[in-house]
Amino acid sequence: MKSPLPFLAVILGFTLPTIHAQSPSSLSDPRGQALPAPEFSGYLPQLFADNPAFTASLDFHSYGASGNAVAVQGKLAYLNGKTRFEMDMASAGDANLPRQDASSLTQMGMNTMISISCPAEKVIYFIYPGMTAYVRRPISAVADYKLEATQVGAENVQGQNCVKNKVVATGDDGIPHESTVWNATDLNNFPIKIETVQNGATVVLLFRDLKLDMPDAGQFNPPADYKQYEDFMSLMTSRAGTPTPP
């Protein structure tokens, strides 16, 4: 029986912190390929100032200059700056995983990952329900940005009439970051689609099945009966001696 350590070393690099509007993070799928991760930080939370509580399905797409495309889908809950994103890791990436890799994820209990970001507490949790474990990592405080929105048109997105805006966000460093935002007029101007260019790649966030209801606050905490690890190496080491099922 072989140790899962080499496979764990790769897949634990696949951490989905949340959704960023400035620059994509790097992560790896079980084949060792680099993927961008959406991160819910930077100026992006300010786009939801009028909708501080909601749940939705989130589609994240990145289209590189070379033609490579990456897709990540999951369930998102948002509450006053906190985010909870749940995804099936076996289905993420630029193509479906080989059947043997998807099966390995399930055997190790890593086919589902939940990330919970709590900016006020400056912490993010990466939770693996199948392993009854999570990793706790510190994050930086959320910075303030000055946002300027200019209407550039009107379009229908997923059956919703939207105002199309160009949004320019400028931080303390004076560097502007530009996004195109589609605000749904019948959904309290919710930014149902967001598109930006990051390091030469076009990144699109698309929200589906939106509910402007307050999610349960309890789901933004890691389960009390799960074992906490301070880093991924500790989690990997703790599981290194556990053989994979035949």
Secondary structure per residue as TSV (DSSP state, phi and psi in degrees):
chain	resnum	aa	ss	phi	psi
A	1	M	-	360.0	135.1
A	2	K	-	-99.2	156.5
A	3	S	-	-79.7	143.7
A	4	P	S	-84.5	6.0
A	5	L	H	-56.2	-49.2
A	6	P	H	-59.6	-41.7
A	7	F	H	-67.6	-39.9
A	8	L	H	-62.1	-38.2
A	9	A	H	-60.2	-34.7
A	10	V	H	-78.8	-51.3
A	11	I	H	-68.7	-29.6
A	12	L	T	-71.0	-13.5
A	13	G	T	-74.4	-15.0
A	14	F	-	-83.5	77.7
A	15	T	-	-108.6	129.4
A	16	L	-	-107.0	86.6
A	17	P	-	-56.7	-40.9
A	18	T	-	157.5	-134.5
A	19	I	B	-134.0	114.2
A	20	H	-	-103.4	145.3
A	21	A	S	-109.4	10.8
A	22	Q	S	-113.4	-60.2
A	23	S	-	-144.4	139.6
A	24	P	-	-74.6	148.3
A	25	S	E	-84.8	162.3
A	26	S	E	-99.9	140.9
A	27	L	E	-148.9	172.0
A	28	S	E	-128.8	144.2
A	29	D	-	-91.7	175.8
A	30	P	T	-62.4	-10.9
A	31	R	T	-92.8	2.0
A	32	G	-	84.7	9.5
A	33	Q	-	-85.6	141.8
A	34	A	E	-76.6	135.3
A	35	L	E	-130.4	146.7
A	36	P	E	-81.9	146.5
A	37	A	E	-113.3	133.9
A	38	P	-	-70.6	139.4
A	39	E	-	-129.7	129.5
A	40	F	B	-91.4	74.9
A	41	S	-	-149.9	-153.6
A	42	G	T	61.2	-138.8
A	43	Y	T	-89.1	-7.9
A	44	L	G	-54.4	-44.3
A	45	P	G	-57.3	-27.8
A	46	Q	G	-69.1	-19.6
A	47	L	G	-71.2	-15.1
A	48	F	G	-108.1	22.0
A	49	A	T	-58.8	-33.7
A	50	D	T	-86.6	-5.5
A	51	N	-	-135.3	72.3
A	52	P	-	-75.0	-3.8
A	53	A	E	-145.6	126.4
A	54	F	E	-169.1	165.7
A	55	T	E	-131.4	150.8
A	56	A	E	-167.0	164.0
A	57	S	E	-89.2	138.2
A	58	L	E	-120.2	127.8
A	59	D	E	-107.6	123.9
A	60	F	E	-114.5	124.0
A	61	H	E	-127.7	140.3
A	62	S	E	-130.9	126.7
A	63	Y	E	-116.8	110.2
A	64	G	-	-77.6	162.0
A	65	A	T	-62.6	-26.6
A	66	S	T	-81.5	-3.2
A	67	G	S	98.4	-7.7
A	68	N	-	-69.1	140.6
A	69	A	E	-125.8	141.3
A	70	V	E	-127.4	140.2
A	71	A	E	-133.5	135.1
A	72	V	E	-132.6	132.8
A	73	Q	E	-127.3	148.8
A	74	G	E	-174.9	-176.4
A	75	K	E	-104.7	129.1
A	76	L	E	-117.3	134.9
A	77	A	E	-122.8	138.2
A	78	Y	E	-131.9	133.5
A	79	L	E	-149.0	104.2
A	80	N	T	50.2	46.5
A	81	G	T	96.0	-19.7
A	82	K	E	-83.3	144.0
A	83	T	E	-128.9	147.7
A	84	R	E	-132.8	116.9
A	85	F	E	-122.1	123.6
A	86	E	E	-116.8	131.6
A	87	M	E	-142.1	157.8
A	88	D	E	-92.9	105.5
A	89	M	G	-65.6	-26.8
A	90	A	G	-69.4	-18.0
A	91	S	G	-105.1	2.5
A	92	A	-	-88.4	153.0
A	93	G	B	126.9	-163.4
A	94	D	S	-92.2	-4.0
A	95	A	S	-166.3	164.9
A	96	N	-	-63.4	143.3
A	97	L	-	-65.7	150.3
A	98	P	-	-55.0	148.6
A	99	R	H	-56.3	-37.4
A	100	Q	H	-67.9	-34.3
A	101	D	H	-70.9	-42.6
A	102	A	H	-61.5	-39.0
A	103	S	H	-65.4	-38.9
A	104	S	H	-63.8	-38.9
A	105	L	H	-59.6	-44.9
A	106	T	H	-64.5	-42.6
A	107	Q	H	-61.0	-37.2
A	108	M	H	-84.7	-5.1
A	109	G	T	77.6	24.7
A	110	M	-	-114.4	12.8
A	111	N	S	-70.6	-21.9
A	112	T	E	-118.1	131.4
A	113	M	E	-130.1	140.1
A	114	I	E	-122.7	129.0
A	115	S	E	-112.0	132.9
A	116	I	E	-122.1	118.3
A	117	S	E	-107.9	127.8
A	118	C	E	-125.0	85.1
A	119	P	G	-58.5	-37.8
A	120	A	G	-62.7	-35.0
A	121	E	G	-89.8	-3.4
A	122	K	T	55.1	47.6
A	123	V	E	-146.1	150.0
A	124	I	E	-134.1	142.4
A	125	Y	E	-115.9	137.1
A	126	F	E	-112.9	112.3
A	127	I	E	-111.6	134.0
A	128	Y	E	-119.4	94.7
A	129	P	G	-56.0	-36.7
A	130	G	G	-68.8	-15.5
A	131	M	G	-108.6	-1.9
A	132	T	T	45.2	47.5
A	133	A	E	-147.7	160.1
A	134	Y	E	-151.0	157.5
A	135	V	E	-110.6	133.3
A	136	R	E	-106.9	126.6
A	137	R	E	-133.4	141.7
A	138	P	E	-76.7	151.9
A	139	I	-	-133.3	163.6
A	140	S	-	-78.7	158.3
A	141	A	-	-67.5	149.7
A	142	V	-	-75.0	128.4
A	143	A	-	-85.9	159.7
A	144	D	-	-93.4	142.2
A	145	Y	-	-127.2	151.3
A	146	K	E	-94.7	122.2
A	147	L	E	-107.3	135.0
A	148	E	E	-125.7	122.6
A	149	A	E	-112.7	135.8
A	150	T	E	-129.1	123.3
A	151	Q	E	-70.0	131.3
A	152	V	E	-122.1	0.2
A	153	G	E	163.9	-170.6
A	154	A	E	-141.2	133.7
A	155	E	E	-143.4	162.0
A	156	N	E	-101.8	125.5
A	157	V	E	-123.0	117.4
A	158	Q	T	54.0	39.1
A	159	G	T	82.4	2.9
A	160	Q	E	-107.5	129.6
A	161	N	E	-71.1	127.5
A	162	C	E	-129.1	147.8
A	163	V	E	-91.7	127.3
A	164	K	E	-94.2	121.3
A	165	N	E	-121.9	145.0
A	166	K	E	-95.2	122.0
A	167	V	E	-114.0	126.0
A	168	V	E	-113.5	120.2
A	169	A	E	-110.5	131.5
A	170	T	E	-125.5	125.4
A	171	G	-	-94.2	-170.0
A	172	D	T	-63.5	-22.9
A	173	D	T	-80.2	-6.1
A	174	G	-	79.3	2.4
A	175	I	-	-86.0	122.9
A	176	P	E	-81.3	144.2
A	177	H	E	-125.8	123.7
A	178	E	E	-108.2	137.0
A	179	S	E	-136.1	155.8
A	180	T	E	-105.8	129.5
A	181	V	E	-127.3	130.3
A	182	W	E	-103.3	111.4
A	183	N	E	-99.2	120.3
A	184	A	E	-76.0	117.3
A	185	T	T	-67.7	-29.4
A	186	D	T	-90.9	3.2
A	187	L	T	-125.1	45.9
A	188	N	T	56.0	37.4
A	189	N	T	57.6	32.7
A	190	F	E	-63.6	136.5
A	191	P	E	-75.8	81.0
A	192	I	E	-71.0	-19.9
A	193	K	E	-143.0	135.6
A	194	I	E	-133.2	131.6
A	195	E	E	-131.7	134.0
A	196	T	E	-147.4	165.9
A	197	V	E	-110.5	125.4
A	198	Q	E	-127.8	114.8
A	199	N	T	51.7	42.1
A	200	G	T	85.7	-3.9
A	201	A	E	-109.2	140.0
A	202	T	E	-86.5	125.0
A	203	V	E	-115.8	130.5
A	204	V	E	-125.3	130.7
A	205	L	E	-111.9	125.2
A	206	L	E	-128.0	124.6
A	207	F	E	-101.1	132.1
A	208	R	E	-126.7	162.6
A	209	D	E	51.2	43.8
A	210	L	E	-71.6	135.6
A	211	K	E	-130.8	118.8
A	212	L	-	-87.3	51.6
A	213	D	S	-113.2	157.3
A	214	M	-	-77.1	121.4
A	215	P	-	-74.1	162.2
A	216	D	-	-62.8	122.3
A	217	A	G	-63.5	-26.1
A	218	G	G	-65.7	-23.6
A	219	Q	G	-77.3	-1.1
A	220	F	G	-97.7	17.9
A	221	N	S	-123.0	145.2
A	222	P	-	-67.5	148.5
A	223	P	-	-57.5	135.7
A	224	A	T	-64.2	-26.5
A	225	D	T	-93.3	5.8
A	226	Y	S	-87.5	147.8
A	227	K	E	-82.4	132.7
A	228	Q	E	-94.6	138.7
A	229	Y	E	-123.9	144.4
A	230	E	S	-83.8	-17.1
A	231	D	S	-156.2	166.6
A	232	F	H	-69.4	-31.2
A	233	M	H	-62.7	-39.6
A	234	S	H	-63.4	-41.0
A	235	L	H	-64.8	-43.6
A	236	M	H	-61.8	-45.4
A	237	T	H	-61.7	-39.5
A	238	S	H	-66.0	-26.8
A	239	R	H	-100.6	-3.9
A	240	A	H	-63.3	-31.1
A	241	G	T	-86.4	0.3
A	242	T	S	-90.4	115.0
A	243	P	-	-71.6	148.6
A	244	T	-	-74.1	146.2
A	245	P	-	-61.4	149.4
A	246	P	-	-66.0	360.0
